Amino acid sequence: MKKMFKNLLIILLAVIVVAMIPISIFIIKPEYSLVNNRKNLEVLNANELAGGGDYIHFLNTGSSDAILIESDGKFALIDAGEDNDNPRGFKSLELTGYEDEVVSYLKKNASDQNGKVKLDFILGTHSHSDHLGGFDTVISDDDIEIGRAYLKEYDSSKINDKENEKWDNQEVYDQTVNALKAKNVTIISNPDGNPFKLGNFTVTLFNVEDNISEEKLGENDQSFGVLIEKNGTRVFLSGDIDNLSGDEDRLAPEIGDIDLLKVGHHGYYGSTSSKWIKTLSPEYCVITNKKNGPAKPILWRIERIADSTILTTGAENGIIAEIGNNGNIKFYNCGMER
């Protein structure tokens, strides 16, 4: 009996040790810092940009998204950063806004000789204020012209109680739509997912269909993803796509191998699953977040599974990716430190 008890105790201890291995990795070895993740990649100063090429500008807007697409003199804006509005008066929504910085960046980097900015299209990935918030300011500016807007219709009946009660999804959606209507901009709420051109880029939208789950979900489950291609170089902008309801598992095989990934949901928990990062296998990852914002297990997963070089907008003061003609990608900073 004593021998049996001893054997059972040994087995139990072995099970505990094996179970503790994944946890100990993060407790004992948390040093997956942004400096290490960046490897030896050279990030050049924006002043060294020649201009007139094909670029993706990841603006430094804290832990929010604002991404300017530029190709052969054509421009588009994907998301517009967090805003200063707090329409529901919640203390938790007293956030730092970046709408004025986004407008200033557009006028500095996308204006013509008359100081006017023409955006072929804008796209709101989903109705969260850290993506949609700044759009009403951008759209309403007299010096900014917009060709068309991609924006899913917001339906609060599909959204979980937490977001309906505590967040301002409906308000930022309404502000964006009202601003678009005031300037007679066509809103495309049900895109077909077929590729289209922006300069030298081919653009394809993913996750275009509304989520039909019977369960109420978060608005992240509605997030568009954007694939940008040029001469075999492939960039995927994930918006806030995560895997809490299996979106990454569903979309990863459709997207396939890419070169550059805008990490979903700012590198927070719930995003960037093992299958996702293994299937996409990006050489480079850009995270739109503050310097120390991304979750360490996400950084660990990206580095260990894909061996990607990781850049963060907060650490680099914004990032510009130059998509070359020979498959090379060069990186510059935007100089957007606040």
Disulfide bonds with the S-S distance in Angstrom:
none
